[in-house]
Amino acid sequence: MSWTLVFVLAGTAYFFKVLGLVVVGDRALPPMLSRCLALIPAALLAAIVVKDTFSVGRDLVIDARAAGVAAAALAAWRKVPLIGVIVIGAAVTAAVRVIG
Amino acid sequence: MLRDPRMRQVISACITLGFAVGVFAVSFGVSAVSAGASVAQACAMSLLVFTGASQFSLVSVIGSGGTAASAFGGAALLAARNGVYGLAMAPHLEGSLGKRLVAAQLTIDESTAMAVAQDDPAHRRAAFWVTGMSVYLFWNVGTFIGAELGTAIDPTKYGLDAAFPAAFVAILFPVLKDRVARWAAITGAVVCLALIPFVPVGIPILAATVGVLFGIPAPDGDAAGRTA
C-alpha cells in the first residue's frame, strides 16, 4: 500500500468533515431539509447493520453473525448496556461458529 | 454538571462505546497488515483518516487485489457521509473556528449517533465530544495493537466481526423513537441489502440515505417530527 493513498484518503475524509460541519453547517437550513437530515442516522445505521451482518464483499450470506446480531438486538431491546450488547453479539457469533 | 445523573449515564455510555470500537479497531489493525500495509501506515490511517468504514473498505479492496483508484473511490464515498453528519451536528456545535475544525475530525458515525439520541442540548454536546474523543483514543490504541499482532490472531474466532453490527444495533434502537425514523431505517436496510450484489462496495450504504426522504412531508399531530 502506498503512502500517497493514505494521505490522499486522509485529506479527502477531512475535507468532507469540514465541508459539512464548518463550511455549510453555519447556515440555517429549511425545516424540510432539517427533518430529512435528522433521519440520516436511522437510515444509515440500519444499512450498516444489515451490511455487516448479511454480506461478505458483494455476496449476501446468512452465517453465524446473523445469530449474534439477533441476540444483540434482543439484548438492546431489553435495555442491556452497550458493552453487554457487544459481548453478547460477539459471544453468540463465536459460539455458533464452534457448533456449526 | 456531573451532579446530573442522566449526564453521568450519557458519558459512561459514550466511553463504553469508545472501548467497544477499540476492540473493533484491533481487527482493523490485523486486516490492514494482512492487506500489505505497514504498522506505521495502519496507525497513520487511524490517526488521520479516522473513519472506520472508509479504512476497512480501503484495506479490503487493496487486500483483494483492487487498484488504488477503486480502493480510494469506495473509501471516499463512505467518507462523504461524515459531511452529512456535519450538517446534522452543526447547529449543536457552535464555537470558535478552531474548536469546530477539531470537532470536524471527530464527526463520525458513533459521535453523531450518540449525540442525536439525546434530547437535551447539553447532553447532546457532551455525547458528541466524549464519544468522539473516546473513540479517537481507543480506535488508535486498538489499531496499533492489531497491527502489531498482525496475522497472529483470527478476529472471526472470537466473533469480533459481529461486534461492530452488534454495537450499531444498540445505537440504532434509541434512534427509532418515532414512526418516521422507523420507516427511514427499514428503507435504508432494504435498499442497502437489495443493492449489495449489484454495485461496488460502499455504494449501498450511500444509497440507503434515500430513507431520509420520509422527512419531506410536514409532521402531523401524532407522527411528531424531530427537529435536527
Interface residues (C-beta under 8 A of the other chain):
Chain A: M1 S2 W3 T4 L5 V6 F7 V8 L9 A10 T12 A13 Y14 F16 K17 V18 L19 G20 L21 V22 V24 G25 D26 L29 P31 M32 S34 R35 C36 L37 A38 L39 I40 P41 A42 A43 L44 L45 A46 A47 I48 V49 V50 K51 D52 T53 F54 S55 G57 R58 D59 L60 A64 R65 G68 V69 A72 A73 A75 A76 W77 P81 L82 I83 V85 I86 I88 G89 A90 A91 V92 T93 A94 A95 R97
Chain B: A13 T16 L17 F19 A20 V23 A35 G36 A37 S38 Q41 A44 M45 L48 V49 F50 T51 A53 S54 L58 V59 S60 I62 S64 A68 A71 F72 A75 A76 A79 A80 R81 N82 G83 V84 Y85 G86 L87 A88 M89 A90 P91 L93 L97 R100 L101 A103 A104 Q105 T107 D109 T112 A113 V116 A117 T156 K157 Y158 G159 L160 D161 A162 A163 F164 P165 A166 A167 F168 V169 A170 I171 L172 F173 V175 L176 V180 A181 R182 A184 A185 I186 T187 G188 A189 V191 C192 L193 I196 P197 F198 P200 V201 P204 I205 A208 T209 V210 G211 V212 L213 F214 G215 I216 A218 P219 G225 R226 T227 A228
